[in-house]
Amino acid sequence: MASLDEVKKIADAYERSMPAVNVPIRDKTLLMAVPNLKCLGFAVTANQREPATNAWIFGFKPGEIFFDVGSNNGLYGLMAAVVSGCEVHAFEPHFASYHTLTRNIYLNKLQDRMLSYPIAVSDAEGCGKMFLSSITAGKSLNNYGDARPSDDPIWNATIPQGSVSMSLDRFSELTGIVPHHIKIDVDGLEPEIIRGAKGLLANPKLHSVMIEIMDQMESHRTIHQTMLDAGFTRFVKDEAGTFYFRS
């Protein structure tokens, strides 16, 4: 049996053992924690995985506010903070991804202008279950509210985790924060998030919104008209999602 001193050394080594890699982005460098191969994949493909998303973020102005909904390990929030000089609020309910996201914030010394929240953004406040497709950090295709069983293991979100939900309008009401840009990429709950953000969508301070619209899902087919009705009549469709801009 290990002595207390030996256990302390092991615990200290474990705390410091998570590796991190340098990720060059334009003329900046991000530090990204890589607890597993999934997160390493995010780091090594950062410059080419979603070129349209990168270009959109690089167009933000210093000091603007960015809401990163479904932040995962925080790659795009980090880009907005480090490269574009934005204030970032990142929302990620998956427990392991949230840990990695928050670690990335501190690795890059961004804690004064990038905050993470373990919130499942939806259309209402509540307490419920987040159903995970994997307990691995960086894994996407999770679902808040209902299990999503599937024969395809990538989509099979059935592992329960306790979670709290909140709408973007309620978050803005509580904090007084109104974003200039919002990215919504949560693999299914986008319609609920849009319903819970009607106040923000009507606010002229909000310049642009990126949404991953899944056209094969009936509930997603109303999102486009909702955005047009809110005044976001300029849009660009891309593999990463649809980018809406206020006219």
Secondary structure, DSSP 8 states (H G I E B T S, - for coil): ---HHHHHHHHHHHHT---EEEEEETTEEEEEE-SSHHHHHHHHTTTTS-HHHHHHHHT--TT-EEEEET-TT-HHHHHHHHTS--EEEEE---HHHHHHHHHHHHHTT-TTTEEEE-EEEESS-EEEEEEES-SSTT----EESS-B--SSTTT-B-EEEEEEEEEHHHHHHHH----SEEEE--SS-HHHHHHTTHHHHT-TT--EEEE---TTSGGGGGHHHHHHHTT--EEEEETTEEEEE--
